[in-house]
């Protein structure tokens, strides 16, 4: 009788371990994805809402200047620039002020000198203080 109870307990424990091992990654994946989606939606202030298909495609095509195979991030990370000025010892870096008043020092390696910016605005792509790229307007 004690042997049967021990076998049953061992099987129940093994089943519980299998469930924990195989179900936990699914739950963890769901929680991580939910956090990412929640964070991404929380960042988007709607600064580029209602843009044409041409502008949306342009945003998706941007790559970081110092890593040309890495996206400049998403629309939610792009903020209109109020003002910029040359900075640094060789005047190739930038001091950038966003429309919301935040200020950033942008190294020249993050500047995007690409023509065809359909927004007509200088844009800084930044998230949590990390600068992805600074895209100049077509008029610049």
C-alpha positions in Angstrom: 0.0 0.0 0.0 2.8 2.4 0.9 4.6 1.6 -2.3 1.5 2.4 -4.4 1.1 5.7 -2.6 4.8 6.5 -3.2 4.5 5.7 -6.9 1.4 7.8 -7.2 3.1 10.8 -5.4 6.2 10.4 -7.6 4.0 10.4 -10.8 2.1 13.4 -9.6 5.3 15.3 -8.8 6.8 14.3 -12.2 3.6 15.5 -13.9 3.7 18.8 -12.0 7.3 19.3 -13.0 6.5 18.6 -16.7 3.6 21.1 -16.6 5.9 23.7 -14.9 8.7 23.2 -17.5 6.5 23.2 -20.6 3.7 25.6 -19.5 5.9 28.2 -17.8 7.6 29.3 -21.0 4.2 29.9 -22.7 3.1 32.0 -19.7 6.4 33.8 -19.6 6.2 34.5 -23.4 2.6 35.8 -23.0 3.7 38.1 -20.1 6.7 39.4 -22.0 4.7 40.1 -25.2 2.0 41.8 -23.2 4.6 44.1 -21.5 6.2 44.9 -24.9 2.9 45.7 -26.5 1.8 47.8 -23.5 5.1 49.7 -23.4 5.0 50.4 -27.2 1.5 51.7 -27.1 2.3 53.8 -24.1 5.2 55.5 -25.9 3.2 56.6 -28.9 2.0 60.1 -28.3 0.3 60.2 -31.7 2.8 62.7 -33.0 2.6 61.2 -36.5 -1.0 60.1 -36.5 -2.9 60.3 -39.8 0.1 60.4 -42.0 -0.1 59.3 -45.6 1.0 55.8 -46.8 4.1 57.4 -48.3 5.2 58.9 -44.9 4.4 55.6 -43.2 6.6 53.7 -45.7 9.4 56.2 -45.3 9.4 55.8 -41.5 9.6 52.0 -42.0 12.5 52.4 -44.4 14.8 54.4 -42.0 18.0 52.7 -40.8 20.4 53.9 -38.1 23.4 55.6 -39.8 26.0 53.8 -37.7 24.3 50.4 -38.1 22.7 50.4 -41.6 21.0 47.1 -41.1 19.2 48.2 -37.9 15.9 50.0 -38.0 15.7 53.6 -36.7 12.9 52.2 -34.5 9.3 53.0 -34.9 7.1 56.1 -35.4 6.5 56.2 -31.7 10.2 57.0 -31.1 10.3 59.8 -33.7 9.9 63.3 -32.2 9.7 66.6 -34.1 12.7 68.9 -33.5 12.0 72.5 -32.6 15.6 73.7 -33.0 19.1 72.3 -33.5 22.6 73.8 -33.6 26.1 72.5 -34.5 28.1 71.3 -31.5 31.3 69.6 -30.6 34.9 70.6 -31.3 34.6 70.1 -35.0 31.0 71.4 -35.2 29.7 68.1 -36.7 27.7 67.0 -33.7 24.3 68.5 -32.8 22.5 70.1 -29.8 18.8 69.2 -30.4 15.8 70.6 -28.7 12.5 68.8 -29.2 9.1 70.5 -29.5 8.3 69.2 -26.0 11.4 71.0 -24.6 13.7 68.0 -24.1 17.3 68.5 -25.1 19.8 66.0 -26.5 23.4 66.0 -27.6 23.6 64.0 -30.9 26.9 62.7 -32.2 27.5 63.1 -35.9 27.5 59.3 -36.2 23.7 59.4 -35.5 22.9 62.0 -38.1 20.9 60.8 -41.1 21.8 62.7 -44.2 19.3 61.1 -46.5 17.2 63.1 -48.9 13.5 62.6 -49.4 12.2 63.3 -45.9 8.4 63.7 -46.7 7.5 65.1 -43.3 9.3 68.4 -43.9 10.5 68.3 -40.3 13.8 67.4 -38.6 13.1 64.3 -36.5 15.0 62.8 -33.6 14.4 59.1 -32.9 15.1 58.5 -29.2 13.8 56.1 -26.5 14.7 56.3 -22.8 17.5 58.6 -23.6 19.1 56.4 -26.2 19.4 58.1 -29.6 18.8 56.0 -32.7 19.1 58.6 -35.3 18.6 62.3 -36.2 16.9 62.7 -39.6 17.2 66.1 -41.2 14.3 67.6 -43.2 14.4 67.8 -47.0 14.9 71.6 -46.7 18.1 71.2 -44.7 
